[in-house]
Structures are given as structure tokens and as C-alpha cells.
Amino acid sequence: MPLVPCLVVVLGCSRKPAPPTVEDSLTSGTIRIACAPEARGLIAREAAAFEALYPQARLEIHEASSRDGVGELFGARSDLAVITRELSTEERAAAVRGKLELEGYRFARDAAVMIANSENPVQNLAVDRLREVYSTDGARWSSLGGEDRPVEPVVLPAGADLTEFMIQQVMGGQPIRAHAIYAANEAEVASLVKKRPNAIGYVSLAAVPEDVRVLRLAGLTGLPYWKPDLEAIYRGDYPLTRFFSLYVRTDGAKLANGFITYVTSREGQALVEQAGLVPTAVPVRFVRRSPMLSTH
């Protein structure tokens, strides 16, 4: 009996074609970015603008402390690390031991801003007096030019980038020993300071809320006090300033370098300014201003 051709339909076996592989280039491919929480909002805006320009680029961002972000970069678990400082001496030594070649780029300047309750009359504070507040119990606002009330320090978690910055720049590497009120994040710091008349806390420049008193700082008692405005931060007059940096492996993904080029371009630096931070990769001009010379 002759064979009769027939059509056989197999149900449930259809598959979508695999997406084409996108070449890793300066404007295409996929990279994973480890980003410090304080820079997350800015980097998300930079990434969205970059992806709009280059549709074949995909930037995957996740939060990690600067310490953890560097570790991920070293271990090739992330292609780009966005950190709120430069590499530490220990991290540089580890890179040398591991024969890792890294490149770093500053892209923004930030500050640790000290905030107090809006009803607090104190306006100026020297860093050496601030160290006393966070070093021991019993500090009173009267010794800082205010009313005779206890000072209530509010602090972020010990592993937070901003806390580590305060420990290095204010505490001289020593831990915070004063009895403090702990806040989970910068928004909670702001909320506590608004509610508690005796509170003092620290937040990053972009996280400064309304309805609080922003304290002017001097590097040492007797020196001029500076408000954390953009020019004082840019010139380093405000004592508690820090850099946001991008780090990549020199043999890593090309797309990471393409993204760095965008962030440090005029367009990328405009987004830095819009975020309330100070651009560092393009020329910046300011109107003339003077320091605050009063003592309290």
C-alpha cells in the first residue's frame, strides 16, 4: 500500500527564538553595576538617559555599600562599582596582590551635612566640637551656643558609607561612642531630627530635607564657618566633603567604559547638577560669596 503524505501537528512544543546576542561595545551589551545607596538615584537617572540614547545597552543596577561594591568589582561579580569615596589603602594593596588593573573616575562631589531641629538656635559648629558630641555622653547644646538641653545624636548604621566617612573625617578613625539614636536610612534621620528638638544628625547633600536647620561648619574652632553650598563644597572650604567615583577593571566590559564616558560628559554632568551635587568632570562657575564669620 503506498504511503500517503500527511501533516502532523505537535501541540505545546512551540518556542520563541532566542534573542540575538548583543555585542559588548561602548554602546551595547549588558553590565552589572554595584552602586552605593547615596548615589543610586543619580546613577539610575544616568542609566535611563544612556539607555535612551543606546537602545542595545542594558545597565543592571543594584545597591551595595562602597566596601561591598569594591569587593564585587574585584571578584568580577559586577562590571562597575559606584562608590562614595576613592579606593582605600587596603583595597589598593589587595588589587596589587591580585594583579588587578583598575581605573577610577571622579564624577560628583558630595558632603556630609549636619542638621538640627528647626527650633534650635545654634547655627555654627566646629568639627572638633562635633567630635565631642559623638565621642562621649552628656553633651549639652548650651556648650555649643544653644539652650541648656542635652544633645541627642542620630546616627546611620555602622556599615553605611556616610557613617564610615564621619568616623574617618570627624572621629579621626575612632568609633562613635556617645549614646545615640539609630536610624535605618537618611529619610529616618531627617524624620527624627524634625520630631526631636534636641536632635542632631547627618545626611548627604541630596538628602537634606526642608524644615530643618542646616548647620554651618568650620574645620576647627576659630576658623570661618561655611554653609554646605555648592561652591563651598566644590572648593573644599566646607570641611566634610567627599567624592563619588566610578571604578572599572581595565580588562572588563567595554560598555562600562562607554557609560563612564557618558556620566563624565557635559550631558551626564548636567544630571549631577540636577541631583543637587557638584559636577567634577566639567568646568563649573559660581557667583562670588563670602564665609560666615560669626562664632555662634
Backbone torsions as a table, in degrees:
resi	resn	phi	psi	omega
1	MET	NA	128.4	-178.1
2	PRO	-68.8	147.7	177.7
3	LEU	-76.0	136.9	179.6
4	VAL	-105.8	121.2	178.4
5	PRO	-60.4	141.0	177.6
6	CYS	-142.3	160.7	180.0
7	LEU	-100.2	122.9	178.9
8	VAL	-106.4	124.7	178.9
9	VAL	-106.4	122.4	178.6
10	VAL	-101.2	118.6	-176.9
11	LEU	-88.9	144.5	173.0
12	GLY	79.0	12.8	-177.5
13	CYS	-116.4	6.2	-178.8
14	SER	-71.7	143.5	-179.8
15	ARG	-132.3	145.0	173.9
16	LYS	-75.6	143.6	178.2
17	PRO	-63.3	143.8	179.3
18	ALA	-63.5	139.7	179.3
19	PRO	-63.0	142.9	-179.7
20	PRO	-63.5	145.5	177.4
21	THR	-71.6	128.1	-179.4
22	VAL	-93.4	127.6	-178.9
23	GLU	-64.2	139.3	174.2
24	ASP	-77.8	111.3	177.7
25	SER	-139.0	-175.2	179.4
26	LEU	-64.8	-19.8	-176.2
27	THR	-129.4	12.0	179.7
28	SER	-149.2	161.9	-178.5
29	GLY	110.1	-166.9	-178.3
30	THR	-133.2	134.6	174.3
31	ILE	-132.9	156.0	177.5
32	ARG	-109.4	129.4	-175.9
33	ILE	-116.5	123.0	171.8
34	ALA	-92.5	120.1	-169.8
35	CYS	-127.0	131.2	175.0
36	ALA	-61.1	141.0	-175.9
37	PRO	-54.4	-38.3	-178.0
38	GLU	-65.8	-22.4	-179.3
39	ALA	-101.7	-0.6	-172.4
40	ARG	-60.8	-46.3	-178.0
41	GLY	-61.5	-44.0	-179.7
42	LEU	-65.6	-46.9	-178.0
43	ILE	-65.5	-33.5	176.8
44	ALA	-63.1	-40.1	177.7
45	ARG	-69.0	-39.7	177.0
46	GLU	-62.3	-42.9	-178.8
47	ALA	-65.3	-41.2	179.5
48	ALA	-62.7	-42.0	179.1
49	ALA	-66.7	-39.2	179.9
50	PHE	-66.0	-44.3	-179.9
51	GLU	-66.9	-31.1	176.2
52	ALA	-65.9	-36.0	178.1
53	LEU	-75.1	-34.2	-174.7
54	TYR	-129.1	88.2	-173.8
55	PRO	-61.1	-19.1	179.9
56	GLN	-88.7	5.5	177.4
57	ALA	-99.2	137.0	176.7
58	ARG	-129.5	121.1	-178.3
59	LEU	-114.2	114.7	-178.4
60	GLU	-100.3	115.7	-174.7
61	ILE	-108.3	134.7	170.3
62	HIS	-139.1	151.7	-177.0
63	GLU	-79.6	140.7	174.4
64	ALA	-158.4	143.2	175.3
65	SER	-60.4	162.7	179.1
66	SER	-57.9	-41.0	179.6
67	ARG	-61.6	-47.5	-179.0
68	ASP	-68.8	-36.5	179.2
69	GLY	-62.3	-42.2	176.9
70	VAL	-63.3	-40.7	177.7
71	GLY	-61.2	-39.9	178.1
72	GLU	-66.8	-38.3	177.9
73	LEU	-65.0	-43.5	178.8
74	PHE	-61.2	-39.8	-176.9
75	GLY	-87.5	7.2	179.6
76	ALA	60.6	26.0	174.3
77	ARG	-88.4	-16.0	172.4
78	SER	-135.1	151.4	-178.3
79	ASP	-92.2	-19.6	-176.3
80	LEU	-147.6	135.7	177.1
81	ALA	-115.9	125.8	175.8
82	VAL	-106.0	112.4	-174.5
83	ILE	-125.9	161.7	-174.6
84	THR	-97.5	25.5	-179.9
85	ARG	-162.3	-172.1	171.3
86	GLU	-101.5	170.6	179.9
87	LEU	-60.8	139.4	177.0
88	SER	-76.3	168.5	178.1
89	THR	-60.1	-41.2	-180.0
90	GLU	-64.8	-40.9	180.0
91	GLU	-67.1	-39.3	177.4
92	ARG	-63.9	-40.6	178.8
93	ALA	-64.6	-39.5	178.4
94	ALA	-64.5	-38.3	177.9
95	ALA	-63.6	-40.5	178.9
96	VAL	-64.6	-44.9	179.8
97	ARG	-62.3	-38.1	-179.5
98	GLY	-85.0	3.2	-179.5
99	LYS	55.4	41.5	177.8
100	LEU	-96.9	130.5	175.8
101	GLU	-101.8	119.4	-175.7
102	LEU	-120.8	154.9	172.6
103	GLU	-127.7	137.3	-179.2
104	GLY	-123.8	146.9	-177.8
105	TYR	-138.5	122.4	171.8
106	ARG	-75.3	136.0	179.9
107	PHE	-131.3	-8.8	178.8
108	ALA	-160.0	155.6	175.0
109	ARG	-120.0	133.1	-174.9
110	ASP	-124.5	179.0	178.4
111	ALA	-147.6	152.0	167.2
112	ALA	-87.8	117.2	-175.1
113	VAL	-105.2	126.6	178.3
114	MET	-88.2	127.7	-179.0
115	ILE	-123.4	146.7	177.1
116	ALA	-131.5	169.7	177.9
117	ASN	-60.6	143.4	-175.7
118	SER	-61.7	-22.8	179.8
119	GLU	-84.8	-7.5	-179.0
120	ASN	-74.4	127.2	-177.5
121	PRO	-77.1	-13.6	-177.7
122	VAL	-67.9	132.9	-179.9
123	GLN	-116.8	-30.1	-173.8
124	ASN	-121.5	145.9	-179.6
125	LEU	-151.9	132.7	176.6
126	ALA	-89.6	150.0	-176.3
127	VAL	-62.2	-35.0	179.2
128	ASP	-66.7	-32.8	174.9
129	ARG	-73.9	-33.9	176.8
130	LEU	-63.8	-37.0	177.1
131	ARG	-61.0	-39.7	178.7
132	GLU	-63.3	-39.3	-179.6
133	VAL	-60.1	-41.2	-176.2
134	TYR	-92.4	-3.6	-177.6
135	SER	-91.9	-38.5	-172.9
136	THR	-135.8	161.1	175.3
137	ASP	-80.1	161.2	171.9
138	GLY	93.5	4.5	178.5
139	ALA	-65.4	143.0	-178.6
140	ARG	-127.0	146.5	-178.8
141	TRP	-64.1	-25.8	-179.7
142	SER	-61.9	-31.0	178.4
143	SER	-76.2	-8.9	-179.4
144	LEU	-110.6	10.7	178.6
145	GLY	96.9	9.4	-179.2
146	GLY	-111.7	-156.1	-179.6
147	GLU	-81.4	165.6	-177.7
148	ASP	-80.4	77.5	179.6
149	ARG	-134.7	154.0	177.7
150	PRO	-70.4	147.2	174.4
151	VAL	-87.6	131.7	179.6
152	GLU	-112.7	95.6	-180.0
153	PRO	-70.4	137.9	174.1
154	VAL	-113.2	131.4	-175.7
155	VAL	-129.8	151.9	172.0
156	LEU	-83.4	166.5	180.0
157	PRO	-55.1	155.5	-175.4
158	ALA	-60.3	-32.9	-177.9
159	GLY	-85.5	-2.9	-178.3
160	ALA	-68.6	144.2	-179.5
161	ASP	-57.0	-42.5	-175.9
162	LEU	-68.5	-34.2	175.5
163	THR	-66.2	-42.8	177.7
164	GLU	-62.5	-37.2	177.1
165	PHE	-64.0	-44.0	179.0
166	MET	-62.8	-39.4	179.9
167	ILE	-62.8	-40.9	-178.9
168	GLN	-75.2	-45.7	-171.1
169	GLN	-88.2	-28.2	-179.1
170	VAL	-103.8	-45.5	-172.9
171	MET	-90.1	-1.3	179.8
172	GLY	63.8	30.1	179.4
173	GLY	89.9	-6.5	179.4
174	GLN	-87.9	148.6	-178.6
175	PRO	-69.7	159.8	174.2
176	ILE	-74.1	119.2	-174.6
177	ARG	-108.9	-14.8	-179.7
178	ALA	-67.4	148.1	173.7
179	HIS	-64.0	121.7	-171.2
180	ALA	-130.3	163.4	173.7
181	ILE	-98.0	124.6	-175.4
182	TYR	-93.9	135.9	178.6
183	ALA	-119.2	143.0	-176.8
184	ALA	-73.7	-28.7	-176.3
185	ASN	-156.6	179.2	-176.3
186	GLU	-67.8	-33.7	178.2
187	ALA	-63.0	-36.9	178.7
188	GLU	-72.7	-34.5	174.2
189	VAL	-57.6	-49.2	-179.3
190	ALA	-60.7	-42.9	-179.4
191	SER	-62.9	-43.0	-179.7
192	LEU	-66.2	-42.0	179.8
193	VAL	-64.6	-36.7	178.4
194	LYS	-66.2	-33.7	-174.6
195	LYS	-86.9	-27.1	-171.8
196	ARG	-110.1	114.3	-175.9
197	PRO	-60.0	-26.1	-175.5
198	ASN	-98.6	4.6	-171.8
199	ALA	-81.1	153.5	169.3
200	ILE	-138.7	140.7	-179.2
201	GLY	-148.7	174.6	179.2
202	TYR	-129.4	139.4	177.0
203	VAL	-140.6	165.4	175.3
204	SER	-77.6	165.3	-173.3
205	LEU	-58.1	-43.9	-177.0
206	ALA	-72.8	-12.8	-176.7
207	ALA	-102.8	7.9	-179.7
208	VAL	-67.3	122.5	-177.8
209	PRO	-87.2	171.2	171.7
210	GLU	-81.6	167.3	175.3
211	ASP	63.4	33.8	169.9
212	VAL	-132.9	164.6	174.9
213	ARG	-94.6	121.4	175.1
214	VAL	-89.8	119.3	-175.6
215	LEU	-81.7	139.9	171.9
216	ARG	-83.6	140.3	-174.9
217	LEU	-119.5	147.8	170.5
218	ALA	-120.1	146.7	179.5
219	GLY	-65.4	-25.7	-178.8
220	LEU	-157.2	148.5	177.8
221	THR	-55.6	129.3	-178.6
222	GLY	102.2	-16.0	177.1
223	LEU	-90.4	164.0	179.9
224	PRO	-61.7	147.6	176.7
225	TYR	-95.5	139.1	-176.7
226	TRP	-124.3	134.1	171.0
227	LYS	-77.0	145.7	-179.7
228	PRO	-77.3	60.2	174.3
229	ASP	-86.1	168.9	-171.0
230	LEU	-63.2	-36.7	-179.1
231	GLU	-70.2	-42.4	179.3
232	ALA	-62.5	-35.4	177.9
233	ILE	-72.1	-44.1	-178.8
234	TYR	-60.2	-42.7	-177.6
235	ARG	-84.5	-7.7	-179.7
236	GLY	80.7	11.0	177.4
237	ASP	-68.6	-41.6	175.3
238	TYR	-68.8	126.7	-166.9
239	PRO	-70.4	-25.0	-174.4
240	LEU	-107.4	68.4	179.0
241	THR	-109.5	154.9	179.4
242	ARG	-149.4	159.9	179.4
243	PHE	-102.2	143.7	165.4
244	PHE	-93.0	133.8	-174.8
245	SER	-131.5	152.1	175.1
246	LEU	-111.6	130.8	178.3
247	TYR	-126.4	137.6	177.5
248	VAL	-136.8	160.8	170.2
249	ARG	-84.5	139.1	-177.2
250	THR	-65.4	-25.2	178.8
251	ASP	-99.8	16.2	-176.8
252	GLY	-86.2	-163.8	-176.1
253	ALA	-63.2	137.7	178.6
254	LYS	-64.8	-34.2	-177.6
255	LEU	-60.5	-32.8	178.7
256	ALA	-60.9	-40.1	177.9
257	ASN	-70.6	-34.3	175.9
258	GLY	-63.4	-39.9	178.6
259	PHE	-67.1	-40.0	177.1
260	ILE	-60.7	-42.3	178.3
261	THR	-58.1	-40.6	179.4
262	TYR	-68.9	-46.3	-177.4
263	VAL	-59.9	-35.6	-178.1
264	THR	-91.5	2.5	176.4
265	SER	-80.5	173.7	179.0
266	ARG	-59.7	-40.7	179.9
267	GLU	-66.2	-44.3	179.4
268	GLY	-66.4	-37.8	179.2
269	GLN	-71.0	-26.3	174.1
270	ALA	-63.6	-36.0	176.8
271	LEU	-68.6	-34.1	174.9
272	VAL	-60.1	-46.8	179.7
273	GLU	-63.6	-40.9	179.1
274	GLN	-63.5	-27.2	178.4
275	ALA	-79.8	-0.7	178.9
276	GLY	86.7	12.4	177.9
277	LEU	-106.3	175.3	-176.3
278	VAL	-102.0	120.2	176.1
279	PRO	-63.5	146.7	-179.8
280	THR	-124.6	-8.7	-174.5
281	ALA	-104.0	-0.6	177.6
282	VAL	-134.8	158.1	178.2
283	PRO	-61.6	140.9	-179.3
284	VAL	-127.2	136.9	177.3
285	ARG	-121.2	144.8	-178.8
286	PHE	-131.8	157.3	169.7
287	VAL	-75.4	155.6	-177.0
288	ARG	-71.8	140.3	177.2
289	ARG	-146.2	167.2	-176.8
290	SER	-125.0	153.0	177.7
291	PRO	-71.1	160.0	174.5
292	MET	-87.6	122.7	-172.0
293	LEU	-101.3	-4.1	-178.4
294	SER	-68.9	161.8	-176.4
295	THR	-92.9	-31.4	179.1
296	HIS	-150.1	NA	NA
